[in-house]
Amino acid sequence: MTAMAGGAPERSTDGAGAGTTTADRFGDVTVRIDDDYVATVEIHRPPNNFFDVALIRSLADAYQALDVDPACRAIVLCSEGKHFCAGADFNRGSEAPAPEPGLGHGGVDGLYAEAARLFDTQTPVVAAVQGAAIGGGLGVACSADFRVASPESRFAANFAQLGFHHGFALTATLPPIVGQQRSWEMLLTGRRLSGEEAARIGLCDRLVGADELLAAAHAFAAEIATSAPLALTSIRETLRGDLADRVRAATAREAAEQAKLLPTADFAEGVRATAERRPPRFQGR
């Protein structure tokens, strides 16, 4: 595998398993390519897989390396642990001098610069969503082309319930997936959707048992990988159109609005209420 944009990956040949051709690591992200042209890209921050700038950079580095690897024609994105991704950890004190809690050095602008790189890549992605994809974690799931979930999966754009503006390009990604009205409902209420409801509205593309989730996502990606690789790249590029540009414009707006809301009392109350598992008491200030 060729390293891109973040230095050489750590390579391991141990425990690769039958049919595996390569195994590499980009920070907290591992990459394994099987001989059916499917790469498994796995996030390792269990149990909640909170992200920060470093994690999204590692994910983008892995995707870019796979783009130039002829052994890969499709990607399965998955996570170790109970949940696919719970977004940023607003309850964790971040290391100084990061200005936003839980995002690490670079803050929200750095995060969204790395997130935009996910949309520049060429390889189709199928996300295997176990447990929760919440907040920015929903944004990570929506960066993929397809989502496979189980009845136990949960999806929520809970930003408004935190007193915060949504982010991770959900402005650009969510409406094409579920439609404008469903997007408005999800973003304005923060309501949590079950895997079954997500399947009904098109937020996930396959619904399988929890114990079948990764296998089903791999099978989906393997089906994609049987297509001609040049045609795959060409068709996907046409279908995505200017999505990467729209993501950059969307995240610029999202970041500006988040900066306005970050110091408000309502945001502090939303984070407190979430940590204390109680309804928030917002005062509009």
Protein Blocks (a to p, Z undefined) as FASTA:
>chain_A
ZZehkapadddfehnbghiabdcdehjaccdddfkopacddddddfklpacfklmmmmmm
mmmmmmmmmkbcbdcdddedjbfbecjafkbccddfbfbghkaghijmlmmmmmmmmmmp
mbdcddddehjaehjlmmmmmmpmbdcddfkbccddfklmnopaceehlmmmmmmmnojk
lmmmmmmnopacdfklmmmnopambdcdfklmmmmmmmmmmmmmmpcfklmmmmmmmmnm
mmmmmmmmmmmmmmmmmmmmmmpmklmmmmmmmmnopacddehZZ
